[in-house]
Amino acid sequence: MKELILKAYAKINLSIDVLGKLPSGYHEVLMVMEQVDLYDSVKITWLEPLAEGKPVEDIPTDPAESIATNHEKGITITLSTNVPYLPDDNGNIAYRAAETMIREYGNGRIGTLKIDIEKRIPVAAGLAGGSANCAAVLHGINKLWNLGLDLKTLMVHGTELGADVAFCLAGQAALNPILDLHNDPLAGTCAAASGIGEKLEQMIPMKAWVLLSKPSISVSTAQVYGGLRLDEIENRPNTAELKAGLREGNYYKISKNMTNVLENYSLKEYPVIVYTKNKIEQEGKAYKVLMSGSGPTVFALYTSKRKGEAAYSKLRQLNQETFFVKAL
């Protein structure tokens, strides 16, 4: 038996611009993302057949776990999480990541891939929790099977699964030394992303304390992009200036150019997001308050830990899923 536990980090969007819709159905975007110190723990275990011939799938498992299997190419996948309503089959992007690796690299292997996800990142929150789990599975199988794949190759597989997976792969490579990919030129925790989000330009990370507060609703990314009226967007981010601000460590220039055009839809459709933004802004002291991704999570940036913690204590009373962490 071989196993690996990886930290799958959440991300925030310092900016999102939507340029148009592609023939594939995805939208062309231009955005800047950074990872934050809020993470799920993803344990990937590779179990090979026992010496006495007992099938791997007969190994006793915790009856409380929800188990799904896939016997493709002699390999079984099991997936469990601490969130009962999450899919435990290929309705879960982390499961599909395992299927991809089996299809590409599973020939001649017999055994069980066991995936256990301890969720901390809120679900359907605009923080890329699912994409982070998917990236961890790709990384984990690469390591456990000694495939030696570089980040570029993993990102090709990841992009087929989800638009944010490539960025999550880059951040996990930088932050999980056990993967031995931290020196890969594509590794990093802050990046400008174009295309559908898969074309990454690594940036100097912003140093800040981050308040994250998710209202008690879930938001469908597909619904937000589908409802967005591109011709009605008046305020777009100046991505070039934002990138310059990151390079210079100029926080005025960074905050001035942080805009998320998806707010044009989400703030109108979900008043509770506006309410959360207003509550954070009323606390003052944040140098920027913005919705992450398609929402509903709102984040605020602080240079002072003390000021951020004061706002956290107030927002925690409003939204249960509220966190105070560092930008990475």
Helices and strands as residue ranges (DSSP letters): E 2-21, E 27-47, G 56-58, G 72-74, E 75-81, H 93-105, E 111-118, H 129-144, H 151-161, H 165-175, G 177-179, E 190-194, E 199-202, E 209-214, H 221-227, G 230-232, H 239-248, H 251-256, H 263-269, H 271-283, E 288-291, E 298-302, H 305-318, E 321-326
